[in-house]
């Protein structure tokens, strides 16, 4: 995926009931839903369904940088179109949200991403048996916010601990947020609750790692 990814670490496999609730959440949030296997969802999630307010002006026309007319003369009606793209911006954000680990799929990915993490496991208090990746398909500011909020929404249903990579200098900011379990990997990794993700998404210094 071309956008940021967050991970939800799980201490035990999801029960059938939890997996059903996970699926129901994704169906309810999505404007497009494709289940590639149990627990693997290819979705589009409108930002508004995650509580992100649409702050666009009434004149929603998006600036279009190409000088289409150049120096050619044109009538006033045609000239008035230059500088705007008449297509409304699409706030339906694409995501892959998928459970991985032994017995459910993507086992090799899970093993590679969880190899040699003693510091993370010490903070978690457990060795993850499974995980859920929440990966955005785009990399705009709104995609970073919706990735955090979608991950928090999934955690409300299935539990787990969020694992987020940090940018240089973010650790001191993140360490003071509510719901932070700890900072690992020489200040390059934060672990915490859904409350942490929501607080982090609302902070002025917020930005996820692509």
Protein Blocks (a to p, Z undefined) as FASTA:
>chain_A
ZZdcdddddfbdcdfklmmmmmmmmmmmpmbdcdfbghiacddddfklnopacfbdfblc
ccdfbdfklmaccdfklmmmgopafbdcdfbdcdddddedehiaoklmmmmmmgoilklm
mmnopacfbdcddddfbfcfklmmmmmmmmmmmmmmngpaddddddehklmmmmmpghia
bdcehhiaccddfklmmmmmmpmkbccdZZ
